[in-house]
Amino acid sequence: MKIVVLMGGDSSEREVSLVSGDQVAKALTENGHEVIKIDPAATKAEQTELNQTDKHWIGIEYPDTAILPLHRGSLYTKNILIIKRLKVDAVFNALHGGKGENGIVQGMLDACEIPYSGSGRIASMIAMEKDMTKFFFESNQLPVPDGIVFTKNSKITDIPDNLGYPLIVKPNDQGSTIGLHVVEKESDLRSAIEDAFKFGSKLIIEEYIPGREITVAILGDRALSIVEIKPKHSLYDYECKYTGGMSSYEAPADIEPTLTKHIQEISLKAHHVLGCRGYSRVDLRLTEKGKPYLLEVNTNPGMTGTSLVPKSAKAENINFNDLLEQIIKNARCD
């Protein structure tokens, strides 16, 4: 197959996406595919540097200009059109956050009738917006932490007293714990809110669920082994996620079989109620009493050396290259 790996982009998760994209491209090449790496926020010269060759553009009129546009986001349309002109069989979307995960790139690929990995534009948009995700979960009797949506017109007095402390403050549409704070006391709440607003105009403020950090990878129509994350920090933050040695992992997690099955069932249901397809990663907290709480669904989960979906697959005897092969064979567009 001729496959484009979309990577990089202009979101706050750009650097992680570049690492994911490199590892995906390497594995797909090892699987015998012709692979081209495309950064949707890059110019023609930058694409050539990314691929270390310009052979892909020979004979193709690249819709570029001599002057870089005012912002990187304006390059997305040009680069999606280039993918169409390359006449590829499929796109592996290794973009994280922003336009690559919120349905915008999915919609562009749909319009060009280019098959791509992962969820479609609507499921991607819903999963990125945490308030909408919680609405779908609650409407389907799935367990979520109590909380509220907080906007710039909201007041601290709008936060219900029953949420107590610690509180979680997080942007409504970011991943990788970017802008997320665990607020231990009321005196720290205002500064946490102000910082989180740097990443978006809408926040989620919810109760902190003490317990174990777990995640479930969904592949096709199957929930894979539960992975437990044991970060060196009190929170599984950006550093613990992407720095080797900052977290340890247990896959499969040491959870008794009946509870394991229940967690996998609600994770698969979470994937389905949002309309996800192909693969995803469902993040949860598990209390000491064995009650799971859904946090979010990641429609374009990381594919780096410390990423969780490959760890879950490995526990099922699915190696990284085979995992990617299963994902790309299910590529489609709406």
Order of alpha helices (4+ residues) and beta strands (2+ residues): beta-alpha-beta-alpha-alpha-beta-alpha-alpha-alpha-beta-beta-beta-alpha-beta-beta-beta-alpha-beta-alpha-beta-beta-alpha-alpha
